[in-house]
Amino acid sequence: MKTKLLFLAVLAAFLLNGCASVPAPKKIVVDFHYSEAPVICFFPKDQANWDGNQISNKNWNKLNDYLKLMFIFEATKELERRNKVVITIRDSARTLRALNFGIDKINKDMPKVQLLVIDFLYDVLKEAKMVTPRQAGVMKR
């Protein structure tokens, strides 16, 4: 499973070159320092310390591990809401490693490519079969 997720992350990185993902803004300068760990880091945008829609492969490595995990948790909920899907992540540490590996690979192999991490995460999760459509009429409590 570990190698399969890593392989899918690399595969998604190469597929994203022609993917219909929205390109990230050209210049994003964000300071990710904090004195106390924020409760809401990235999503929803109006309640968060930082706008998660501005996290790109170019500033991903400025996040510490806590912020990266919070990004994954909050982005997963945001993607579920936006796309009306259910996302099941069984191992967040493995997902973080796969995301780090894929983003590092993109930055190394395609240094001029800039993409939003939330779009990359969604593509990786779909390829790993962790995304399923939400059933009509079923409400989450």
Order of alpha helices (4+ residues) and beta strands (2+ residues): alpha-alpha-beta-alpha-alpha-beta
